[in-house]
Amino acid sequence: MMSSRFLTPSSVATVEASIPRLRGLTPLDPQNVRLSVLIPVYNERNTIELIIEQVRAVPVSLEIICVNDCSTDGSAEILDRLKAEERIDILIHKARNEGKGAAIRTALAASTGNIVIVQDADLEYDPADWPFLLEPIVEGKADAVFGSRFLSGPHRVLYYWHSVGNSILTTLSNMFTNLNLTDMETCYKAIRGDLARALVLTSDRFGFEPEVTARLAQAKARIYEVPISYSGRTYEEGKKIGWRDGLAAFWHIVRYNLVPPVTRNTTESARR
């Protein structure tokens, strides 16, 4: 926990006061588990219908929340059809493109599940891995579970320098948070719903990953890590994150760990 070194006592108190305290074993009744699946979508017409099918195939009570981040490739029309067919529970079309982080915040605000998870609209992450991610939360041992692509799970062999960059970013994040994660940048982060909705998140683009990690550490959340499979895309296949996002991640890690979040009450007062 980095609070004593990087946040003032008053800042720590502000962070902790805004987060539900989750200590000891806090199991969930398996019969009452409801998973909110948050799917940000930007130009994914080739994969969105298939990923919805894969999500629906997981034997768990769930709600699918898709946020169309102003796609221009026909994804919006496909999403409208899936919503009409009741294969999507909540569909939100954004008026302008704001980025993955902003889309996730929109989906999170609409969620009602006692567990939430982000699912990219491409086919890099497999919903069949969800049981491993959900188990520590359902058993009451964890408040959040990260799915690591580097804990011996099967994965497509792709870019060496991507893995090096990920390792460097994860190490830097760990130095600030005092966590021993192996994959901070993973998309698969399952979080208790009440905790996730209490976090103050502001990042619009790919800064979401270091921000949510920092906020979970500041909230003293119990975090587990489990191996997952990974089938990464090439840029020709539609991969969007690039080297500029990697460089920006360094700034996001420093910023979100050194600067405490502004509470919602403070934010709302400033807007008045």
PyMOL commands that set and color helices and strands:
alter all, ss='L'
color gray80, all
select helices_A, chain A and resi 3-6+9-17+30-32+48-56+75-84+100-110+127-138+160-177+193-198+208-218+243-258+264-271
alter helices_A, ss='H'
color red, helices_A
select strands_A, chain A and resi 35-41+62-68+90-93+115-118+144-148+189-192+223-227
alter strands_A, ss='S'
color yellow, strands_A
deselect
rebuild
show_as cartoon
